[in-house]
Amino acid sequence: MIPHVEIVNSLEEALSFRHISVTSEEYAVGKDGKNFFGVMTLDQGIHGAQFALGVRNSHSKAFRLSVVVGMRIVVCSNLMFSGDFNIVLQKHSKNLNVKAGLQKKCGRPGQLSPRVDIERVIRRRHSRETP
């Protein structure tokens, strides 16, 4: 089991290496402590746009460790989970290295880099909303 706090700390570290700060955070844990959900609002230094990062983790293996990012995200305890980009969808295994995995995934082009292609995100969102 990966402690929920380890995931949060690893995410914050991966973001700080890319000069992305967290402006606000909200977290929730299920009644039994096994399911974890969170939202981090990010400041990438881009005027007029603000991204958010959603994270969820389960010690009961009800769902994978997942991270999404976007201008609009949904993280709900009813397991609804969506964003513009899925960064991590990782099954728990004995060889899972959260810190290395998040740093690797967060460094991929177009995913949490300081120069996220905002036009691409806006076009993608507009195409979803247009019938």
Secondary structure, 3 states (H helix, E strand, C coil): CCCHHHHHHHHHHHHHHCCCEEEEEEEEECCCCCEEEEEEEEECCCCCCCEEEEEEEECCCCCCEEEEEECCCEECCCCCEECCEEEEEECCCCCCCHHHHHHHHHCCCCCCCCCCCHHHHHHHHHHHHCC
